[in-house]
Amino acid sequence: MNVQLQSHALGRGPRFASLPPLSLYIHVPWCVRKCPYCDFNSHEARGELPEQSYVKALIADLDQALPLVWGRRVYTIFFGGGTPSLMSAAAIDEILSAVRARVPLASDAEITLEANPGTFEAEKFAGYRAAGVNRLSIGIQSFDARHLKALGRIHDADQAHRAVGIAREHFDNFNLDLMYALPGQTPAQARSDIETALAYEPPHLSVYHLTIEPNTYFHRYPPSVPDDDTAAEMQDSVADVLKGGGYDHYETSAYARPGRRSRHNLNYWTFGDYLGIGAGAHSKLSFADRIVRQARYRQPREYMERALEGAAAQTDAPVAAAEIPFEFMMNALRLNDGFAVALFEERAGMPLTTVLPMLDEAERRGFIVRDHQRIAPTDLGRRFLNDLLQIFLPDPAHP
């Protein structure tokens, strides 16, 4: 059920008294092998990576984007992929040096790099740390060899354990990515993966339900996965184990030790701004009277050519005012604690009255709780998040 937006959103665009925090996302598009469940912009590396050409393209891309973010401080950096750990430590160092030379980087900036166990080398990861990376996000997915094989991962269980061990040697802040509801997985096996991860005392865990996405191998050839009731049992078991281990379940799929929430992802979820560079990267940037989204060219070769020509962005367009409330809620309602009422006006650039009919409907259906200070999803709202978010979809009759 859609609830029509108030006339404010339809009549004019947003207005910002101050701009939100800014993050930098850097996309590395290559993997050793494309996973059958992955719908990200990733491409199998055939032969040697064009590392130096790609670094030059990234720096050229950043140079082109500088007028859009001039003078704004960057609080977090995230190397995502693909598999950024295919890049050498020297390349990461060159990229970060270029960033520091071009934008004001916060002295305590969180700088994360995604890594896969099959690409781990102790010397390389010491080099990442020396370059300034201070947080790793490791794509474990499972510690069970059978499930790793079913997921098409290039690493085995021993490599998964070794990767976490190396990470702990060089980083005091790291995340482990795990998945559940895997082909052939039982609730006991899902619980075992979490318990194995906890033995390493990770500061942060991201635990995702395997989702069959369009344009993936699994979508064309669906595997046999646990039914909805079994998956829900796994989800509850994961949450119970992590709560017992002292982890704060602060977002749909994220769990953290005190003080170890992902600052980069929190900026997304609180509708902050981010500049995305690299093949297929997306940006969301706020200005005094509008929000603009950009997307870079997806194919690595075309991206590198375009970036060096001074035209890395394939699309560049303002976000329609009617779409802003949905985009804000799509992020902020992933947070279990919800958001401060004042944050909506601050980050969406429009008064809360814009969405009052939709908030009323969400509360009537038991999806949210609210007072004059905070709006948060209920247990029901978290479990049926898509139904909750649909309430905030713009009315197609008023684009």
Helices and strands as residue ranges (DSSP letters): H 7-11, E 22-28, E 30-31, E 43-44, H 51-69, E 74-81, G 84-86, H 89-102, E 105-115, G 117-119, H 122-131, E 135-141, H 145-150, H 157-170, E 174-180, H 187-198, E 204-209, H 217-220, H 228-244, E 248-251, E 254-256, H 263-269, E 273-277, E 282-287, E 290-296, H 300-309, E 313-318, G 321-323, H 324-332, E 339-340, H 341-348, G 352-355, H 356-364, E 368-370, E 374-377, H 379-383, H 385-390
